[in-house]
Amino acid sequence: MTIGFIGLGNMAKALMGGIISKGIFDPQDIIGSDPMEAARESAAGKFGIQIRDNNSDVAKDADIILLAVKPQFLKVAIADIMDDINDSKLIISIAAGKSLEWIAKEFEKPVKIIRVMPNTPALVGEGCAAVCPNNLCSDEDLNVALEILRSCGTANVVTENLMDVVTGVSGSSPAYVFLFIEAMADAAVLGGMPRKQAYEFAAQAVLGSAKMVLETGKHPGELKDMVCSPAGTTIEAVKVMEEAGFRGIMMDAVQAAIERSKEL
């Protein structure tokens, strides 16, 4: 079995690294194309994959075609390969906001399609992806897609009506977390801590806190209460955050991302 990547950007490279390191595909069974020569050379040099000059050749030679392009370029990418796709090939799309129905309509024929919303922590093996197949996909097709995505993090099946929500809560959220880490580090610098050390303290605190949520199974509110000693420093900080509307701001931010995803 071969897999073809149309688009060789960061997310494609993260997935390539994962599937090669986990032994899901050998480098010689991975094919890629990209309009940027630098991207083609980078992928070939780093992973030893096969490179094709155009998208059509990737689609002809691959059993699974992963569309790793931005939403605004998906229509062109599909037009490039539609004549090379048959009912035995599996299409996986990571383009935000493009529904299964929209993608199927662009192909103008019955095609097995799996829609995916990944996120950038896949670059360090800690991605979180949502997966939604159309009704032409078999259980085997779905399992293959899940195996590919789980090579660099977690992946779970959701109904398509939740894909925009996934975009807001995990697809876009690394940016919210990076902003949070930067703000905490800025405060530490204001308090006299060197910048590099401030980033390390703030980032490790976020990493450890997230791990506690996932591994203890405790409600985040319960974990928060464990840190908040009576009349202590943490509850004072929480009071400031609540007065500033921290929760409402975060909910509004996620909702804004959801609505924007619906518009794409």
CYANA upper distance limits for C-alpha pairs under 8 A (distance plus 0.5 A):
  1 MET  CA     29 ASP  CA      7.53
  1 MET  CA     62 ALA  CA      8.16
  1 MET  CA     63 ASP  CA      6.65
  2 THR  CA     25 PHE  CA      8.05
  2 THR  CA     29 ASP  CA      5.25
  2 THR  CA     30 ILE  CA      6.37
  2 THR  CA     31 ILE  CA      8.01
  2 THR  CA     61 ASP  CA      8.07
  2 THR  CA     62 ALA  CA      5.48
  2 THR  CA     63 ASP  CA      5.80
  2 THR  CA     64 ILE  CA      6.96
  3 ILE  CA     25 PHE  CA      8.44
  3 ILE  CA     29 ASP  CA      6.99
  3 ILE  CA     30 ILE  CA      5.59
  3 ILE  CA     31 ILE  CA      6.75
  3 ILE  CA     62 ALA  CA      5.64
  3 ILE  CA     63 ASP  CA      6.36
  3 ILE  CA     64 ILE  CA      5.13
  3 ILE  CA     65 ILE  CA      6.38
  3 ILE  CA     66 LEU  CA      7.86
  4 GLY  CA     30 ILE  CA      6.29
  4 GLY  CA     31 ILE  CA      5.01
  4 GLY  CA     32 GLY  CA      5.97
  4 GLY  CA     58 VAL  CA      6.17
  4 GLY  CA     59 ALA  CA      7.31
  4 GLY  CA     61 ASP  CA      8.26
  4 GLY  CA     62 ALA  CA      5.73
  4 GLY  CA     63 ASP  CA      8.03
  4 GLY  CA     64 ILE  CA      6.58
  4 GLY  CA     65 ILE  CA      5.23
  4 GLY  CA     66 LEU  CA      6.52
  5 PHE  CA     12 ALA  CA      7.39
  5 PHE  CA     30 ILE  CA      8.15
  5 PHE  CA     31 ILE  CA      6.67
  5 PHE  CA     32 GLY  CA      5.09
  5 PHE  CA     33 SER  CA      6.96
  5 PHE  CA     58 VAL  CA      7.91
  5 PHE  CA     65 ILE  CA      6.54
  5 PHE  CA     66 LEU  CA      5.44
  5 PHE  CA     67 LEU  CA      6.78
  5 PHE  CA     68 ALA  CA      7.10
  6 ILE  CA     32 GLY  CA      6.40
  6 ILE  CA     33 SER  CA      5.76
  6 ILE  CA     34 ASP  CA      6.86
  6 ILE  CA     55 ASN  CA      6.70
  6 ILE  CA     58 VAL  CA      7.86
  6 ILE  CA     65 ILE  CA      7.77
  6 ILE  CA     66 LEU  CA      6.70
  6 ILE  CA     67 LEU  CA      5.64
  6 ILE  CA     68 ALA  CA      6.20
  6 ILE  CA     69 VAL  CA      7.49
  6 ILE  CA     77 ALA  CA      8.14
  7 GLY  CA     12 ALA  CA      7.39
  7 GLY  CA     32 GLY  CA      7.63
  7 GLY  CA     33 SER  CA      6.39
  7 GLY  CA     34 ASP  CA      5.32
  7 GLY  CA     35 PRO  CA      8.30
  7 GLY  CA     67 LEU  CA      7.28
  7 GLY  CA     68 ALA  CA      5.46
  7 GLY  CA     69 VAL  CA      5.92
  8 LEU  CA     12 ALA  CA      5.75
  8 LEU  CA     13 LYS  CA      6.83
  8 LEU  CA     32 GLY  CA      7.34
  8 LEU  CA     33 SER  CA      7.19
  8 LEU  CA     34 ASP  CA      6.23
  8 LEU  CA     39 ALA  CA      6.40
  8 LEU  CA     40 ARG  CA      7.26
  8 LEU  CA     43 ALA  CA      7.39
  8 LEU  CA     68 ALA  CA      7.57
  9 GLY  CA     13 LYS  CA      6.73
  9 GLY  CA     39 ALA  CA      7.28
  9 GLY  CA     68 ALA  CA      7.95
 10 ASN  CA     14 ALA  CA      6.62
 10 ASN  CA    123 LEU  CA      7.87
 11 MET  CA     15 LEU  CA      6.80
 11 MET  CA     68 ALA  CA      7.67
 11 MET  CA    120 THR  CA      7.34
 11 MET  CA    122 ALA  CA      7.81
 11 MET  CA    123 LEU  CA      7.52
 12 ALA  CA     16 MET  CA      6.64
 12 ALA  CA     68 ALA  CA      6.57
 13 LYS  CA     17 GLY  CA      6.54
 13 LYS  CA     43 ALA  CA      7.42
 13 LYS  CA    123 LEU  CA      8.39
 14 ALA  CA     18 GLY  CA      6.76
 14 ALA  CA    122 ALA  CA      6.46
 14 ALA  CA    123 LEU  CA      5.30
 14 ALA  CA    124 VAL  CA      8.24
 14 ALA  CA    125 GLY  CA      8.35
 14 ALA  CA    152 CYS  CA      7.62
 15 LEU  CA     19 ILE  CA      6.64
 15 LEU  CA    122 ALA  CA      7.94
 15 LEU  CA    123 LEU  CA      8.48
 15 LEU  CA    148 ILE  CA      7.67
 15 LEU  CA    149 LEU  CA      7.41
 15 LEU  CA    151 SER  CA      7.68
 15 LEU  CA    152 CYS  CA      7.02
 16 MET  CA     20 ILE  CA      6.55
 16 MET  CA     47 PHE  CA      8.08
 17 GLY  CA     21 SER  CA      6.51
 17 GLY  CA     47 PHE  CA      7.82
 18 GLY  CA     22 LYS  CA      6.58
 18 GLY  CA    125 GLY  CA      7.80
 18 GLY  CA    148 ILE  CA      8.19
 18 GLY  CA    151 SER  CA      5.16
 18 GLY  CA    152 CYS  CA      5.55
 19 ILE  CA     23 GLY  CA      6.49
 19 ILE  CA     24 ILE  CA      5.47
 19 ILE  CA     25 PHE  CA      6.30
 19 ILE  CA    148 ILE  CA      6.57
 19 ILE  CA    151 SER  CA      6.05
 19 ILE  CA    152 CYS  CA      8.32
 20 ILE  CA     24 ILE  CA      6.63
 20 ILE  CA     25 PHE  CA      6.06
 20 ILE  CA     26 ASP  CA      6.40
 20 ILE  CA     27 PRO  CA      7.11
 22 LYS  CA    151 SER  CA      6.88
 24 ILE  CA    147 GLU  CA      8.44
 24 ILE  CA    148 ILE  CA      7.87
 25 PHE  CA     29 ASP  CA      6.65
 25 PHE  CA     30 ILE  CA      7.53
 26 ASP  CA     30 ILE  CA      7.45
 27 PRO  CA     47 PHE  CA      6.90
 27 PRO  CA     48 GLY  CA      6.18
 27 PRO  CA     49 ILE  CA      5.32
 27 PRO  CA     50 GLN  CA      8.06
 28 GLN  CA     48 GLY  CA      7.66
 28 GLN  CA     49 ILE  CA      6.05
 28 GLN  CA     50 GLN  CA      6.73
 29 ASP  CA     49 ILE  CA      7.85
 29 ASP  CA     50 GLN  CA      8.16
 30 ILE  CA     49 ILE  CA      5.89
 30 ILE  CA     50 GLN  CA      6.64
 31 ILE  CA     49 ILE  CA      6.47
 31 ILE  CA     50 GLN  CA      5.19
 31 ILE  CA     51 ILE  CA      6.17
 31 ILE  CA     52 ARG  CA      7.49
 31 ILE  CA     58 VAL  CA      6.71
 31 ILE  CA     61 ASP  CA      8.46
 31 ILE  CA     62 ALA  CA      7.66
 32 GLY  CA     40 ARG  CA      8.01
 32 GLY  CA     49 ILE  CA      7.77
 32 GLY  CA     50 GLN  CA      6.85
 32 GLY  CA     51 ILE  CA      5.51
 32 GLY  CA     52 ARG  CA      6.57
 32 GLY  CA     58 VAL  CA      6.90
 33 SER  CA     40 ARG  CA      7.08
 33 SER  CA     51 ILE  CA      6.45
 33 SER  CA     52 ARG  CA      5.87
 33 SER  CA     53 ASP  CA      6.84
 33 SER  CA     54 ASN  CA      6.43
 33 SER  CA     55 ASN  CA      6.37
 33 SER  CA     58 VAL  CA      7.36
 34 ASP  CA     39 ALA  CA      7.09
 34 ASP  CA     40 ARG  CA      6.53
 34 ASP  CA     53 ASP  CA      8.45
 34 ASP  CA     54 ASN  CA      7.92
 34 ASP  CA     55 ASN  CA      8.18
 35 PRO  CA     54 ASN  CA      8.40
 36 MET  CA     40 ARG  CA      7.04
 37 GLU  CA     41 GLU  CA      6.65
 38 ALA  CA     42 SER  CA      6.50
 39 ALA  CA     43 ALA  CA      6.71
 40 ARG  CA     44 ALA  CA      6.66
 40 ARG  CA     51 ILE  CA      7.30
 41 GLU  CA     45 GLY  CA      6.37
 42 SER  CA     46 LYS  CA      6.44
 43 ALA  CA     47 PHE  CA      6.28
 43 ALA  CA     48 GLY  CA      7.67
 43 ALA  CA     49 ILE  CA      7.41
 44 ALA  CA     48 GLY  CA      5.19
 44 ALA  CA     49 ILE  CA      5.59
 44 ALA  CA     50 GLN  CA      7.22
 44 ALA  CA     51 ILE  CA      7.32
 45 GLY  CA     49 ILE  CA      8.49
 52 ARG  CA     57 ASP  CA      6.73
 52 ARG  CA     58 VAL  CA      6.77
 53 ASP  CA     57 ASP  CA      7.82
 54 ASN  CA     58 VAL  CA      7.45
 55 ASN  CA     59 ALA  CA      6.91
 55 ASN  CA     77 ALA  CA      7.68
 55 ASN  CA     80 ASP  CA      6.64
 55 ASN  CA     81 ILE  CA      6.79
 56 SER  CA     60 LYS  CA      6.73
 56 SER  CA     80 ASP  CA      6.26
 56 SER  CA     81 ILE  CA      5.32
 56 SER  CA     84 ASP  CA      7.15
 57 ASP  CA     61 ASP  CA      6.79
 58 VAL  CA     62 ALA  CA      6.48
 58 VAL  CA     65 ILE  CA      8.25
 59 ALA  CA     63 ASP  CA      8.31
 59 ALA  CA     65 ILE  CA      6.86
 59 ALA  CA     81 ILE  CA      6.47
 59 ALA  CA     84 ASP  CA      6.40
 59 ALA  CA     85 ILE  CA      7.20
 60 LYS  CA     84 ASP  CA      5.98
 60 LYS  CA     85 ILE  CA      7.85
 62 ALA  CA     89 LYS  CA      8.32
 63 ASP  CA     88 SER  CA      8.03
 63 ASP  CA     89 LYS  CA      5.61
 63 ASP  CA     90 LEU  CA      7.05
 64 ILE  CA     89 LYS  CA      6.30
 64 ILE  CA     90 LEU  CA      5.28
 64 ILE  CA     91 ILE  CA      6.55
 64 ILE  CA     92 ILE  CA      7.95
 65 ILE  CA     89 LYS  CA      7.94
 65 ILE  CA     90 LEU  CA      6.71
 65 ILE  CA     91 ILE  CA      5.49
 65 ILE  CA     92 ILE  CA      6.67
 66 LEU  CA     91 ILE  CA      6.49
 66 LEU  CA     92 ILE  CA      5.14
 66 LEU  CA     93 SER  CA      6.36
 66 LEU  CA     94 ILE  CA      8.21
 67 LEU  CA     74 LEU  CA      8.15
 67 LEU  CA     77 ALA  CA      8.29
 67 LEU  CA     91 ILE  CA      7.82
 67 LEU  CA     92 ILE  CA      6.53
 67 LEU  CA     93 SER  CA      5.21
 67 LEU  CA     94 ILE  CA      6.82
 67 LEU  CA     95 ALA  CA      7.90
 68 ALA  CA     93 SER  CA      7.06
 68 ALA  CA     94 ILE  CA      6.24
 68 ALA  CA     95 ALA  CA      7.33
 69 VAL  CA     73 PHE  CA      6.69
 69 VAL  CA     74 LEU  CA      6.63
 69 VAL  CA     77 ALA  CA      8.39
 69 VAL  CA     94 ILE  CA      7.84
 69 VAL  CA     95 ALA  CA      6.73
 70 LYS  CA     74 LEU  CA      6.94
 70 LYS  CA     95 ALA  CA      6.13
 70 LYS  CA     96 ALA  CA      8.00
 71 PRO  CA     75 LYS  CA      8.44
 71 PRO  CA     95 ALA  CA      5.40
 71 PRO  CA     96 ALA  CA      6.48
 71 PRO  CA     97 GLY  CA      7.64
 71 PRO  CA     98 LYS  CA      7.34
 71 PRO  CA    264 LEU  CA      7.85
 73 PHE  CA     77 ALA  CA      6.84
 74 LEU  CA     78 ILE  CA      6.63
 74 LEU  CA     95 ALA  CA      7.67
 75 LYS  CA     79 ALA  CA      6.76
 75 LYS  CA    106 GLU  CA      7.49
 76 VAL  CA     80 ASP  CA      6.79
 77 ALA  CA     81 ILE  CA      7.20
 78 ILE  CA     82 MET  CA      6.16
 78 ILE  CA    106 GLU  CA      7.33
 78 ILE  CA    107 PHE  CA      7.19
 79 ALA  CA    106 GLU  CA      8.02
 79 ALA  CA    107 PHE  CA      8.00
 81 ILE  CA     85 ILE  CA      7.09
 82 MET  CA    107 PHE  CA      6.04
 85 ILE  CA     89 LYS  CA      6.89
 85 ILE  CA    111 VAL  CA      8.22
 86 ASN  CA    111 VAL  CA      7.50
 87 ASP  CA    110 PRO  CA      7.41
 87 ASP  CA    111 VAL  CA      6.20
 87 ASP  CA    112 LYS  CA      7.24
 88 SER  CA    112 LYS  CA      8.37
 89 LYS  CA    111 VAL  CA      8.20
 89 LYS  CA    112 LYS  CA      7.41
 90 LEU  CA    111 VAL  CA      7.95
 90 LEU  CA    112 LYS  CA      5.70
 90 LEU  CA    113 ILE  CA      6.64
 90 LEU  CA    114 ILE  CA      8.24
 90 LEU  CA    141 ASP  CA      7.74
 91 ILE  CA    111 VAL  CA      7.99
 91 ILE  CA    112 LYS  CA      6.50
 91 ILE  CA    113 ILE  CA      5.20
 91 ILE  CA    114 ILE  CA      6.69
 92 ILE  CA    113 ILE  CA      6.33
 92 ILE  CA    114 ILE  CA      5.27
 92 ILE  CA    115 ARG  CA      6.41
 92 ILE  CA    116 VAL  CA      7.51
 92 ILE  CA    145 ALA  CA      8.12
 93 SER  CA    113 ILE  CA      8.00
 93 SER  CA    114 ILE  CA      6.86
 93 SER  CA    115 ARG  CA      5.54
 93 SER  CA    116 VAL  CA      6.38
 94 ILE  CA    115 ARG  CA      6.77
 94 ILE  CA    116 VAL  CA      5.30
 94 ILE  CA    117 MET  CA      6.09
 94 ILE  CA    118 PRO  CA      7.35
 95 ALA  CA    115 ARG  CA      8.46
 95 ALA  CA    116 VAL  CA      8.04
 95 ALA  CA    117 MET  CA      7.89
 96 ALA  CA    117 MET  CA      7.05
 96 ALA  CA    167 THR  CA      7.95
 96 ALA  CA    261 SER  CA      7.24
 96 ALA  CA    264 LEU  CA      7.93
 97 GLY  CA    163 MET  CA      8.49
 97 GLY  CA    164 ASP  CA      7.35
 97 GLY  CA    261 SER  CA      5.52
 97 GLY  CA    262 LYS  CA      6.45
 97 GLY  CA    263 GLU  CA      7.79
 97 GLY  CA    264 LEU  CA      5.58
 98 LYS  CA    102 TRP  CA      6.66
 98 LYS  CA    103 ILE  CA      7.20
 98 LYS  CA    264 LEU  CA      7.49
 99 SER  CA    103 ILE  CA      6.74
 99 SER  CA    115 ARG  CA      7.87
 99 SER  CA    160 GLU  CA      8.33
100 LEU  CA    104 ALA  CA      6.53
100 LEU  CA    113 ILE  CA      7.42
100 LEU  CA    114 ILE  CA      8.01
100 LEU  CA    115 ARG  CA      6.99
100 LEU  CA    133 PRO  CA      8.42
100 LEU  CA    134 ASN  CA      7.08
101 GLU  CA    105 LYS  CA      6.60
102 TRP  CA    106 GLU  CA      6.95
103 ILE  CA    107 PHE  CA      7.11
103 ILE  CA    113 ILE  CA      8.50
104 ALA  CA    108 GLU  CA      7.00
104 ALA  CA    109 LYS  CA      7.50
104 ALA  CA    110 PRO  CA      7.48
104 ALA  CA    111 VAL  CA      7.10
104 ALA  CA    113 ILE  CA      8.08
105 LYS  CA    109 LYS  CA      7.91
107 PHE  CA    111 VAL  CA      7.85
110 PRO  CA    136 LEU  CA      8.34
111 VAL  CA    136 LEU  CA      7.56
112 LYS  CA    133 PRO  CA      8.43
112 LYS  CA    134 ASN  CA      7.20
112 LYS  CA    135 ASN  CA      8.35
112 LYS  CA    136 LEU  CA      5.72
112 LYS  CA    137 CYS  CA      5.80
113 ILE  CA    133 PRO  CA      6.49
113 ILE  CA    134 ASN  CA      6.19
113 ILE  CA    136 LEU  CA      8.01
113 ILE  CA    137 CYS  CA      7.37
114 ILE  CA    131 VAL  CA      7.33
114 ILE  CA    132 CYS  CA      6.10
114 ILE  CA    133 PRO  CA      4.65
114 ILE  CA    134 ASN  CA      6.73
114 ILE  CA    137 CYS  CA      8.17
114 ILE  CA    142 LEU  CA      8.11
114 ILE  CA    145 ALA  CA      8.24
115 ARG  CA    131 VAL  CA      6.38
115 ARG  CA    132 CYS  CA      5.64
115 ARG  CA    133 PRO  CA      6.63
116 VAL  CA    129 ALA  CA      7.12
116 VAL  CA    130 ALA  CA      6.05
116 VAL  CA    131 VAL  CA      5.15
116 VAL  CA    132 CYS  CA      6.91
117 MET  CA    129 ALA  CA      5.87
117 MET  CA    130 ALA  CA      5.65
117 MET  CA    131 VAL  CA      7.26
117 MET  CA    163 MET  CA      7.65
117 MET  CA    166 VAL  CA      7.61
117 MET  CA    167 THR  CA      7.16
117 MET  CA    171 GLY  CA      6.96
118 PRO  CA    122 ALA  CA      8.07
118 PRO  CA    127 GLY  CA      7.26
118 PRO  CA    128 CYS  CA      6.38
118 PRO  CA    129 ALA  CA      4.61
118 PRO  CA    130 ALA  CA      7.01
118 PRO  CA    170 SER  CA      8.44
118 PRO  CA    171 GLY  CA      6.50
119 ASN  CA    127 GLY  CA      6.22
119 ASN  CA    128 CYS  CA      6.50
119 ASN  CA    129 ALA  CA      7.07
119 ASN  CA    170 SER  CA      7.11
119 ASN  CA    171 GLY  CA      5.18
119 ASN  CA    172 SER  CA      7.73
119 ASN  CA    174 PRO  CA      8.12
120 THR  CA    127 GLY  CA      6.96
120 THR  CA    171 GLY  CA      8.17
120 THR  CA    174 PRO  CA      7.75
121 PRO  CA    125 GLY  CA      7.03
121 PRO  CA    126 GLU  CA      5.57
121 PRO  CA    127 GLY  CA      5.02
121 PRO  CA    128 CYS  CA      8.00
121 PRO  CA    174 PRO  CA      8.03
122 ALA  CA    126 GLU  CA      5.56
122 ALA  CA    127 GLY  CA      4.15
122 ALA  CA    128 CYS  CA      7.65
122 ALA  CA    152 CYS  CA      5.71
122 ALA  CA    153 GLY  CA      6.52
123 LEU  CA    127 GLY  CA      7.77
123 LEU  CA    152 CYS  CA      7.90
124 VAL  CA    152 CYS  CA      7.86
125 GLY  CA    151 SER  CA      7.97
125 GLY  CA    152 CYS  CA      4.58
125 GLY  CA    153 GLY  CA      5.67
126 GLU  CA    152 CYS  CA      6.53
126 GLU  CA    153 GLY  CA      4.85
126 GLU  CA    154 THR  CA      7.68
127 GLY  CA    152 CYS  CA      6.40
127 GLY  CA    153 GLY  CA      4.69
127 GLY  CA    154 THR  CA      6.50
128 CYS  CA    153 GLY  CA      6.32
128 CYS  CA    154 THR  CA      5.41
128 CYS  CA    155 ALA  CA      6.29
128 CYS  CA    170 SER  CA      7.37
128 CYS  CA    171 GLY  CA      8.42
129 ALA  CA    149 LEU  CA      7.45
129 ALA  CA    153 GLY  CA      8.27
129 ALA  CA    154 THR  CA      6.71
129 ALA  CA    155 ALA  CA      5.02
129 ALA  CA    156 ASN  CA      6.99
129 ALA  CA    171 GLY  CA      8.43
130 ALA  CA    155 ALA  CA      6.17
130 ALA  CA    156 ASN  CA      5.69
130 ALA  CA    157 VAL  CA      6.27
130 ALA  CA    158 VAL  CA      6.70
130 ALA  CA    163 MET  CA      7.75
130 ALA  CA    166 VAL  CA      7.41
131 VAL  CA    146 LEU  CA      8.05
131 VAL  CA    155 ALA  CA      7.35
131 VAL  CA    156 ASN  CA      6.42
131 VAL  CA    157 VAL  CA      5.12
131 VAL  CA    158 VAL  CA      6.49
132 CYS  CA    157 VAL  CA      6.28
132 CYS  CA    158 VAL  CA      6.27
132 CYS  CA    159 THR  CA      6.65
132 CYS  CA    160 GLU  CA      6.52
133 PRO  CA    137 CYS  CA      6.69
133 PRO  CA    142 LEU  CA      7.32
137 CYS  CA    141 ASP  CA      6.25
137 CYS  CA    142 LEU  CA      7.27
138 SER  CA    142 LEU  CA      6.94
139 ASP  CA    143 ASN  CA      6.61
140 GLU  CA    144 VAL  CA      6.67
141 ASP  CA    145 ALA  CA      6.88
142 LEU  CA    146 LEU  CA      6.70
143 ASN  CA    147 GLU  CA      6.58
144 VAL  CA    148 ILE  CA      6.77
145 ALA  CA    149 LEU  CA      6.80
146 LEU  CA    150 ARG  CA      6.38
146 LEU  CA    155 ALA  CA      6.62
146 LEU  CA    156 ASN  CA      7.98
147 GLU  CA    151 SER  CA      6.80
148 ILE  CA    152 CYS  CA      8.48
149 LEU  CA    153 GLY  CA      7.33
149 LEU  CA    154 THR  CA      7.48
149 LEU  CA    155 ALA  CA      6.56
150 ARG  CA    154 THR  CA      5.42
150 ARG  CA    155 ALA  CA      6.10
158 VAL  CA    162 LEU  CA      7.07
158 VAL  CA    163 MET  CA      7.81
159 THR  CA    163 MET  CA      7.71
162 LEU  CA    166 VAL  CA      6.71
163 MET  CA    167 THR  CA      6.85
164 ASP  CA    168 GLY  CA      7.08
164 ASP  CA    258 ILE  CA      5.66
164 ASP  CA    259 GLU  CA      8.09
164 ASP  CA    261 SER  CA      6.13
164 ASP  CA    262 LYS  CA      6.83
165 VAL  CA    169 VAL  CA      6.69
165 VAL  CA    255 GLN  CA      8.48
165 VAL  CA    258 ILE  CA      5.93
166 VAL  CA    170 SER  CA      6.11
166 VAL  CA    171 GLY  CA      6.78
166 VAL  CA    258 ILE  CA      8.45
167 THR  CA    171 GLY  CA      4.77
167 THR  CA    172 SER  CA      6.30
167 THR  CA    257 ALA  CA      7.44
167 THR  CA    258 ILE  CA      6.82
167 THR  CA    261 SER  CA      7.43
168 GLY  CA    172 SER  CA      5.98
168 GLY  CA    173 SER  CA      7.02
168 GLY  CA    254 VAL  CA      5.26
168 GLY  CA    255 GLN  CA      7.14
168 GLY  CA    256 ALA  CA      8.16
168 GLY  CA    257 ALA  CA      5.34
168 GLY  CA    258 ILE  CA      5.43
168 GLY  CA    261 SER  CA      8.46
169 VAL  CA    173 SER  CA      6.18
169 VAL  CA    254 VAL  CA      6.57
170 SER  CA    174 PRO  CA      7.57
172 SER  CA    176 TYR  CA      7.91
172 SER  CA    257 ALA  CA      7.66
173 SER  CA    177 VAL  CA      6.81
173 SER  CA    254 VAL  CA      8.25
174 PRO  CA    178 PHE  CA      6.55
175 ALA  CA    179 LEU  CA      6.66
176 TYR  CA    180 PHE  CA      6.73
177 VAL  CA    181 ILE  CA      6.64
178 PHE  CA    182 GLU  CA      6.59
179 LEU  CA    183 ALA  CA      6.65
180 PHE  CA    184 MET  CA      6.75
181 ILE  CA    185 ALA  CA      6.61
181 ILE  CA    199 TYR  CA      7.57
181 ILE  CA    202 ALA  CA      6.08
181 ILE  CA    203 ALA  CA      6.51
181 ILE  CA    206 VAL  CA      8.14
182 GLU  CA    186 ASP  CA      6.57
182 GLU  CA    199 TYR  CA      7.61
182 GLU  CA    202 ALA  CA      8.41
183 ALA  CA    187 ALA  CA      6.87
184 MET  CA    188 ALA  CA      6.85
184 MET  CA    198 ALA  CA      8.46
184 MET  CA    202 ALA  CA      6.71
185 ALA  CA    189 VAL  CA      6.67
185 ALA  CA    195 ARG  CA      7.56
185 ALA  CA    198 ALA  CA      5.30
185 ALA  CA    199 TYR  CA      5.83
185 ALA  CA    201 PHE  CA      8.33
185 ALA  CA    202 ALA  CA      6.48
186 ASP  CA    190 LEU  CA      6.67
186 ASP  CA    195 ARG  CA      8.28
186 ASP  CA    198 ALA  CA      8.13
187 ALA  CA    191 GLY  CA      6.79
188 ALA  CA    192 GLY  CA      6.97
188 ALA  CA    193 MET  CA      6.00
188 ALA  CA    195 ARG  CA      8.47
188 ALA  CA    198 ALA  CA      6.31
189 VAL  CA    193 MET  CA      5.16
189 VAL  CA    194 PRO  CA      6.48
189 VAL  CA    195 ARG  CA      6.39
189 VAL  CA    198 ALA  CA      7.04
193 MET  CA    197 GLN  CA      7.32
193 MET  CA    198 ALA  CA      6.56
194 PRO  CA    198 ALA  CA      6.60
195 ARG  CA    199 TYR  CA      6.86
196 LYS  CA    200 GLU  CA      6.95
197 GLN  CA    201 PHE  CA      6.75
198 ALA  CA    202 ALA  CA      6.64
199 TYR  CA    203 ALA  CA      6.35
200 GLU  CA    204 GLN  CA      6.46
201 PHE  CA    205 ALA  CA      6.62
202 ALA  CA    206 VAL  CA      6.95
203 ALA  CA    207 LEU  CA      6.70
204 GLN  CA    208 GLY  CA      6.47
205 ALA  CA    209 SER  CA      6.52
206 VAL  CA    210 ALA  CA      6.62
207 LEU  CA    211 LYS  CA      6.75
208 GLY  CA    212 MET  CA      6.77
209 SER  CA    213 VAL  CA      7.05
210 ALA  CA    214 LEU  CA      6.91
211 LYS  CA    215 GLU  CA      6.37
212 MET  CA    216 THR  CA      6.03
212 MET  CA    217 GLY  CA      8.29
213 VAL  CA    217 GLY  CA      6.41
213 VAL  CA    218 LYS  CA      6.69
213 VAL  CA    219 HIS  CA      7.66
213 VAL  CA    220 PRO  CA      6.86
213 VAL  CA    223 LEU  CA      8.28
218 LYS  CA    222 GLU  CA      6.99
218 LYS  CA    223 LEU  CA      7.19
219 HIS  CA    223 LEU  CA      7.01
220 PRO  CA    224 LYS  CA      6.60
221 GLY  CA    225 ASP  CA      6.71
222 GLU  CA    226 MET  CA      6.88
223 LEU  CA    227 VAL  CA      7.38
224 LYS  CA    228 CYS  CA      7.01
225 ASP  CA    229 SER  CA      8.27
227 VAL  CA    234 THR  CA      7.30
228 CYS  CA    232 GLY  CA      7.19
228 CYS  CA    233 THR  CA      8.19
228 CYS  CA    234 THR  CA      5.72
228 CYS  CA    235 ILE  CA      5.60
229 SER  CA    233 THR  CA      8.20
229 SER  CA    234 THR  CA      7.59
229 SER  CA    235 ILE  CA      7.43
230 PRO  CA    235 ILE  CA      7.94
231 ALA  CA    235 ILE  CA      7.39
231 ALA  CA    236 GLU  CA      7.93
232 GLY  CA    236 GLU  CA      7.10
233 THR  CA    237 ALA  CA      6.94
234 THR  CA    238 VAL  CA      6.67
235 ILE  CA    239 LYS  CA      6.57
236 GLU  CA    240 VAL  CA      7.08
237 ALA  CA    241 MET  CA      6.90
238 VAL  CA    242 GLU  CA      6.60
239 LYS  CA    243 GLU  CA      6.63
240 VAL  CA    244 ALA  CA      6.79
241 MET  CA    245 GLY  CA      6.90
241 MET  CA    246 PHE  CA      5.84
242 GLU  CA    246 PHE  CA      6.17
242 GLU  CA    247 ARG  CA      7.66
245 GLY  CA    249 ILE  CA      6.55
246 PHE  CA    250 MET  CA      6.79
247 ARG  CA    251 MET  CA      6.68
248 GLY  CA    252 ASP  CA      6.51
249 ILE  CA    253 ALA  CA      6.60
250 MET  CA    254 VAL  CA      6.74
251 MET  CA    255 GLN  CA      6.60
252 ASP  CA    256 ALA  CA      6.57
253 ALA  CA    257 ALA  CA      6.93
254 VAL  CA    258 ILE  CA      6.78
255 GLN  CA    259 GLU  CA      6.70
256 ALA  CA    260 ARG  CA      6.66
257 ALA  CA    261 SER  CA      6.61
258 ILE  CA    262 LYS  CA      6.96
259 GLU  CA    263 GLU  CA      7.08
260 ARG  CA    264 LEU  CA      7.12
